[in-house]
């Protein structure tokens, strides 16, 4: 059976907030019986864009990861709810019944993604329910997908085998694979948000003037095993990315023809810019 899935491309999100605004426009002050009560004007972030800055100095990048209810197939909120207050529909969408869920604050606490919010005025838990009320009337995608100007959000309704192929072809990941909740929200280029890099600039001195060196070979090793290698660009810059954050000790070697190789020990916590690495003439 075909089920709904959301694909979030972290590399394409620019933090324009249009998805967040579309959700607020749709749900603030609007009640959809059978799906949800109205969303409060303040305090709820049914789609919340997380920001991560990596690096220092001249080597900095920023990534944004939209987060929301993950519509898990093994949802902790369903297990925590009483009287069927939270249910997964046959199409994969998780819905919190606004009547049955009244007073059940444990549903908020059960979500490991912090994607369920407590409506104090109505005494109910609430979340982004994939705009199921629109999909049920023939919409091809939720409003947040329709308004995204960079196609960072994409909704598809496919069967399990098709989704598996899409996940493999596009190298999709779960936001928190350690939770094993089998989410139906999948992330592309998540390494931009949850991995780290080692970067720097290679230079040489010619006639007393420091110059950037293009084409230097940079090799990163861990425990003697080569992890990756790159060449410095026209500005002498290099970056080795997609490394595990807090992954410890590495050895970096920089070499170029006619110059003595330079080795640096690197302790990787968060992304690090090693700055200028100066090569000297061999011999």
C-alpha positions in Angstrom: 0.0 0.0 0.0 1.2 3.5 -0.8 2.1 5.7 2.1 3.0 9.4 2.5 6.7 10.3 3.1 8.4 13.7 3.3 11.9 14.2 2.0 13.9 17.1 3.5 17.0 18.3 1.5 19.2 20.1 4.0 21.5 21.4 1.2 18.6 23.2 -0.3 17.1 24.8 2.8 17.8 28.6 3.0 15.9 29.3 6.2 13.4 31.4 4.4 10.7 30.2 6.9 8.0 30.0 4.3 7.1 26.4 5.4 6.7 27.6 9.0 4.6 30.6 7.9 2.4 28.4 5.7 1.7 26.1 8.6 0.8 29.0 10.8 -1.4 30.6 8.1 -3.2 27.3 7.7 -3.7 26.4 11.3 -3.7 29.5 13.5 -7.3 30.4 14.2 -8.6 27.5 12.1 -10.1 24.3 13.5 -10.3 21.1 11.4 -12.7 18.7 13.2 -11.4 15.1 13.2 -7.8 16.3 12.5 -6.8 19.1 14.9 -8.0 22.1 16.9 -6.6 25.5 16.1 -2.9 26.2 16.5 -2.0 28.9 19.1 -0.6 32.1 17.6 2.5 31.9 19.7 4.7 29.3 21.2 4.1 26.4 18.8 6.6 25.5 16.0 5.0 22.6 14.2 7.8 23.0 11.6 11.0 24.2 13.3 14.1 25.0 11.3 17.3 24.1 13.2 20.5 26.0 12.4 24.1 24.7 12.7 27.2 26.8 12.0 30.4 24.9 11.2 34.0 26.0 11.2 35.9 29.2 12.1 37.4 32.2 10.5 37.5 32.1 6.7 36.1 28.5 6.6 32.5 28.7 7.9 29.3 27.3 6.5 25.8 27.2 7.9 23.1 24.5 7.4 19.4 24.5 8.2 17.4 21.4 8.9 13.6 21.7 9.0 12.2 19.4 11.8 8.7 18.4 12.5 6.6 15.3 13.5 8.4 12.4 11.9 5.2 10.3 11.5 7.1 7.3 12.8 5.9 3.8 12.0 7.0 2.9 15.6 5.8 6.1 17.2 6.4 6.5 21.0 3.5 8.9 21.2 1.1 6.2 20.1 2.4 3.9 22.8 2.1 6.6 25.4 -1.5 7.7 24.5 -4.6 6.3 26.1 -8.0 5.5 24.5 -6.6 5.6 21.0 -5.8 9.3 21.2 -2.9 9.0 18.8 -3.2 6.8 15.7 -1.4 6.0 12.5 -3.6 6.1 9.4 -3.3 3.5 6.7 -1.5 6.1 4.5 1.3 6.5 7.2 0.2 9.8 8.7 0.1 10.0 12.5 -2.9 12.0 13.8 -3.6 13.2 17.4 -7.3 13.2 18.0 -8.1 16.6 19.6 -11.0 15.2 21.6 -9.5 11.9 22.8 -6.1 13.5 23.7 -7.5 16.1 26.0 -5.5 16.2 29.2 -2.9 13.7 28.0 0.3 15.7 28.4 2.3 12.5 28.5 2.0 12.5 24.7 4.2 15.6 24.5 6.8 14.0 26.8 6.9 10.8 24.7 8.1 12.4 21.5 11.9 12.1 21.3 12.0 14.7 18.5 10.3 17.5 20.6 7.7 17.8 17.8 4.6 17.6 19.9 3.4 20.8 21.6 1.1 21.4 24.5 -1.8 23.8 24.0 -2.3 25.2 27.5 -5.6 26.9 26.6 -7.2 23.8 25.1 -5.5 21.3 27.4 -4.4 19.2 24.4 -1.2 18.0 22.6 -0.7 19.1 19.0 1.7 18.5 16.1 2.0 18.9 12.4 -0.3 16.2 11.0 1.1 16.4 7.4 -1.9 18.6 6.4 -3.9 15.4 6.1 -7.1 17.5 5.9 -5.9 18.9 2.6 -4.5 15.6 1.2 -7.9 14.0 1.9 -9.6 16.6 -0.4 -7.2 15.9 -3.3 -4.2 18.1 -2.6 -1.0 16.6 -4.1 1.2 17.8 -1.2 1.0 19.6 2.1 1.1 23.4 2.0 4.7 23.6 3.4 5.8 21.6 0.3 3.9 23.9 -2.1 5.4 27.1 -0.8 9.0 25.9 -0.6 10.9 28.0 -3.2 14.0 25.8 -3.3 12.3 22.3 -3.3 14.0 21.5 0.0 10.7 19.8 1.0 9.2 17.0 -1.2 6.2 14.8 -0.4 5.7 11.5 -2.1 3.2 8.7 -1.7 4.7 5.3 -2.6 4.8 1.8 -1.4 7.6 0.4 0.8 9.7 -1.0 -2.0 9.5 2.2 -4.0 10.5 4.2 -0.9 13.4 1.9 -0.2 14.7 2.5 -3.7 14.3 6.3 -3.4 16.2 6.2 -0.1 19.0 4.2 -1.6 19.2 6.3 -4.8 19.2 9.6 -2.9 21.2 8.5 0.1 18.4 9.4 2.5 18.9 9.2 6.3 16.7 9.4 9.4 17.1 12.5 11.6 17.9 10.3 14.6 18.6 6.7 13.5 19.6 5.9 17.1 15.9 6.2 18.1 14.8 3.4 15.8 11.3 4.9 15.4 11.0 4.2 11.7 10.2 7.7 10.7 8.4 8.6 7.4 10.4 11.9 7.2 13.7 11.3 5.4 16.7 13.6 5.2 19.0 14.2 2.2 22.5 15.8 2.6 22.1 15.5 6.4 25.8 15.5 6.7 25.7 19.2 6.2 24.0 19.4 9.6 25.3 16.5 11.7 28.9 15.9 10.5 32.1 17.9 10.7 35.0 18.9 8.6 38.8 19.5 8.7 39.8 22.5 6.5 42.8 24.8 6.0 44.8 26.8 3.5 48.1 25.7 1.9 50.7 28.4 1.1 54.3 28.8 0.2 56.8 31.6 0.4 58.3 32.9 -2.9 60.8 35.8 -2.8 59.6 36.8 0.6 55.9 36.8 -0.4 53.4 34.3 0.9 51.3 32.8 -1.9 48.4 30.3 -2.0 49.4 27.0 -3.4 47.0 25.2 -5.8 47.2 21.4 -6.3 48.8 20.4 -3.0 47.7 16.9 -1.9 46.1 16.7 1.5 45.6 13.3 3.1 43.7 12.7 6.3 44.4 9.5 8.2 43.0 7.9 11.3 44.9 5.1 13.1 47.2 4.9 10.0 44.3 4.3 7.6 43.6 6.9 4.9 40.1 8.4 5.4 40.1 10.8 2.4 42.4 12.9 0.2 41.8 16.2 -1.6 43.7 18.8 -3.5 44.0 22.5 -2.5 42.1 24.8 -4.9 43.2 28.0 -6.6 43.1 29.9 -3.3 45.0 27.2 -1.5 41.9 26.1 0.4 41.0 22.5 1.2 38.2 20.8 3.1 37.6 17.2 4.1 34.0 16.8 5.1 31.4 14.2 6.3 33.6 13.3 9.3 32.0 12.1 12.5 31.7 14.9 15.1 33.8 14.2 18.2 35.6 11.4 16.4 39.0 12.1 18.0 42.5 12.1 16.7 43.5 12.3 13.0 46.8 12.9 11.2 46.8 15.4 8.3 49.6 15.3 5.7 50.1 18.1 3.1 52.5 17.6 0.3 53.4 19.1 -3.1 56.2 18.6 -5.6 59.4 20.5 -4.7 58.3 21.1 -1.1 58.8 19.3 2.2 55.6 17.6 3.4 54.0 18.9 6.5 52.2 16.7 9.1 49.6 18.0 11.6 47.9 16.2 14.4 44.2 17.0 14.5 41.8 16.5 17.4 38.3 16.6 15.9 35.4 17.7 18.1 33.4 20.2 16.0 34.5 21.3 12.5 38.0 22.9 12.6 39.8 25.3 10.4 43.6 24.7 10.7 44.4 28.1 9.1 47.5 28.6 7.1 49.7 25.6 6.5 53.0 26.8 5.1 55.2 24.5 3.0 58.9 25.1 2.7 61.2 24.2 -0.3 62.5 20.7 -0.1 66.2 20.2 0.7 
